[in-house]
Amino acid sequence: MDSALDDTVRLLTREICDPQIATTVVLDRLVDVILVQLLRRWLSTCPDLARGSWLGALADPLVTEAMVRMHQQPARSWTTETLARDLTVSRSTLTRRFQDVTGQSPGAYLTRWRMDLAARRLRDTDDSIETIARSVGYTSVYAFNRAFRRTRSQPPARFRLSIR
């Protein structure tokens, strides 16, 4: 174990053996810290495991910021060009770094993120398909249906029926 993880485990042990005011809060936070430290350790021994995931993006501040913006505004009509302009980098720099870190283009990532959000809303709400399509950036229900079918292998209405 590395020293940071050792130190955290010692703190956890001390807190369990000698409970004080707010021990529960401290234990909750220490468990979170241990999880992050274990993930860091695991990823440092197998760096290729992070490629193609949001974990890999955490290693690159530019890609992290691009993802944050797409997550905060999934309905915005993002293009790689507008995203790059917002981040004050060239389109080619953003594309190259995004591809290196996640294994996909910013556009492909955005589509997957939108379809994940849409799938969750189809599962958890009774919102219309048109409402869900607009909430994830599609002005055309037809285009949304095609994108959803391409990523989930079935149209949104059938997906909704199959998970209920």
C-alpha positions as CSV (number, residue, x, y, z in Angstrom):
1,M,0.0,0.0,0.0
2,D,1.2,3.5,-0.6
3,S,1.7,5.9,2.3
4,A,-1.4,8.1,1.6
5,L,-3.6,5.0,1.6
6,D,-1.9,3.8,4.8
7,D,-2.4,7.1,6.5
8,T,-6.1,7.1,5.5
9,V,-6.6,3.6,6.8
10,R,-4.9,4.5,10.1
11,L,-7.3,7.5,10.4
12,L,-10.2,5.2,9.7
13,T,-9.1,2.7,12.3
14,R,-8.6,5.5,14.9
15,E,-12.0,6.9,14.2
16,I,-13.6,3.5,14.6
17,C,-11.7,2.6,17.8
18,D,-12.3,6.0,19.4
19,P,-15.6,7.4,18.3
20,Q,-16.2,11.1,18.9
21,I,-18.6,13.8,17.9
22,A,-19.4,13.5,14.2
23,T,-17.6,10.1,13.8
24,T,-20.2,9.0,11.3
25,V,-19.5,12.0,9.1
26,V,-15.8,11.4,9.3
27,L,-16.2,7.7,8.5
28,D,-18.3,8.5,5.5
29,R,-15.7,10.9,4.1
30,L,-12.8,8.6,4.8
31,V,-14.5,5.8,3.0
32,D,-14.9,8.1,0.0
33,V,-11.2,9.1,0.2
34,I,-10.2,5.4,0.4
35,L,-12.2,4.6,-2.7
36,V,-10.5,7.4,-4.7
37,Q,-7.1,6.3,-3.5
38,L,-7.8,2.7,-4.4
39,L,-9.0,3.8,-7.9
40,R,-5.9,5.9,-8.3
41,R,-3.7,3.0,-7.3
42,W,-5.5,0.6,-9.6
43,L,-5.4,3.0,-12.5
44,S,-1.7,3.7,-12.0
45,T,-0.9,0.0,-12.3
46,C,-3.3,-0.5,-15.3
47,P,-3.5,2.9,-17.1
48,D,-5.2,1.4,-20.2
49,L,-8.2,0.6,-18.1
50,A,-9.2,4.3,-17.9
51,R,-9.0,4.8,-21.7
52,G,-12.4,5.2,-23.1
53,S,-14.1,6.2,-19.9
54,W,-14.7,9.3,-17.8
55,L,-11.9,8.2,-15.5
56,G,-9.4,8.7,-18.3
57,A,-10.8,12.2,-18.9
58,L,-9.9,13.2,-15.3
59,A,-6.2,13.0,-16.3
60,D,-6.7,15.8,-18.9
61,P,-8.1,19.1,-17.7
62,L,-9.1,20.1,-21.2
63,V,-11.1,17.0,-21.8
64,T,-12.6,17.2,-18.3
65,E,-13.8,20.7,-18.9
66,A,-15.3,19.7,-22.3
67,M,-17.2,16.9,-20.6
68,V,-18.4,19.1,-17.8
69,R,-19.8,21.6,-20.3
70,M,-21.6,18.8,-22.2
71,H,-22.9,17.4,-19.0
72,Q,-24.2,20.7,-17.8
73,Q,-25.9,21.6,-21.1
74,P,-26.7,18.4,-23.0
75,A,-29.5,20.1,-25.0
76,R,-27.2,22.8,-26.3
77,S,-26.4,22.4,-30.0
78,W,-22.8,21.5,-29.5
79,T,-20.4,21.0,-32.3
80,T,-16.7,20.2,-31.9
81,E,-16.1,23.7,-33.2
82,T,-18.4,25.5,-30.7
83,L,-17.0,23.4,-27.8
84,A,-13.4,24.1,-28.9
85,R,-14.2,27.9,-29.2
86,D,-15.7,27.9,-25.7
87,L,-12.6,26.2,-24.4
88,T,-10.3,28.5,-26.4
89,V,-8.5,25.7,-28.2
90,S,-8.5,24.6,-31.8
91,R,-11.0,22.1,-33.0
92,S,-8.1,19.7,-34.0
93,T,-6.5,20.0,-30.5
94,L,-9.8,19.2,-28.8
95,T,-10.5,16.3,-31.1
96,R,-7.0,14.8,-30.8
97,R,-6.9,15.1,-27.0
98,F,-10.5,13.9,-26.6
99,Q,-9.8,10.9,-28.8
100,D,-6.6,10.1,-27.0
101,V,-8.2,10.1,-23.6
102,T,-11.7,8.6,-24.2
103,G,-11.2,6.7,-27.4
104,Q,-14.0,8.6,-29.2
105,S,-14.7,11.9,-30.7
106,P,-16.5,14.7,-28.7
107,G,-19.6,14.2,-30.9
108,A,-19.7,10.5,-30.2
109,Y,-19.3,11.0,-26.5
110,L,-22.1,13.7,-26.5
111,T,-24.5,11.3,-28.4
112,R,-23.8,8.6,-25.9
113,W,-24.3,10.9,-23.0
114,R,-27.6,12.2,-24.4
115,M,-28.9,8.7,-25.0
116,D,-27.9,7.7,-21.5
117,L,-29.9,10.7,-20.2
118,A,-32.8,9.9,-22.5
119,A,-32.9,6.2,-21.4
120,R,-33.0,7.2,-17.7
121,R,-35.9,9.6,-18.4
122,L,-37.7,7.0,-20.4
123,R,-37.3,4.6,-17.5
124,D,-38.1,7.0,-14.7
125,T,-40.7,9.4,-16.0
126,D,-43.8,9.5,-18.1
127,D,-42.5,12.4,-20.2
128,S,-43.4,12.3,-23.8
129,I,-40.7,11.2,-26.3
130,E,-40.9,14.6,-27.8
131,T,-40.2,16.3,-24.5
132,I,-37.3,13.9,-23.8
133,A,-35.9,14.4,-27.3
134,R,-35.9,18.2,-26.8
135,S,-34.3,17.9,-23.3
136,V,-31.3,16.1,-24.8
137,G,-30.8,18.4,-27.7
138,Y,-32.9,17.0,-30.5
139,T,-35.4,19.3,-32.3
140,S,-36.7,16.4,-34.4
141,V,-38.3,13.4,-32.8
142,Y,-37.4,11.5,-36.0
143,A,-33.7,12.3,-35.5
144,F,-33.9,11.4,-31.8
145,N,-35.6,8.0,-32.7
146,R,-32.9,7.2,-35.2
147,A,-30.0,8.1,-32.7
148,F,-31.7,6.2,-29.9
149,R,-32.2,3.1,-32.0
150,R,-28.6,3.3,-33.3
151,T,-27.2,3.3,-29.7
152,R,-29.8,1.2,-27.9
153,S,-30.8,-1.2,-30.7
154,Q,-34.5,-0.3,-30.3
155,P,-36.6,2.8,-30.6
156,P,-37.4,4.8,-27.5
157,A,-41.0,3.7,-27.2
158,R,-40.1,0.0,-27.3
159,F,-37.2,0.6,-24.9
160,R,-39.7,2.3,-22.4
161,L,-42.1,-0.7,-22.7
162,S,-39.3,-3.3,-22.2
163,I,-38.0,-1.8,-18.9
164,R,-41.3,-1.3,-17.2
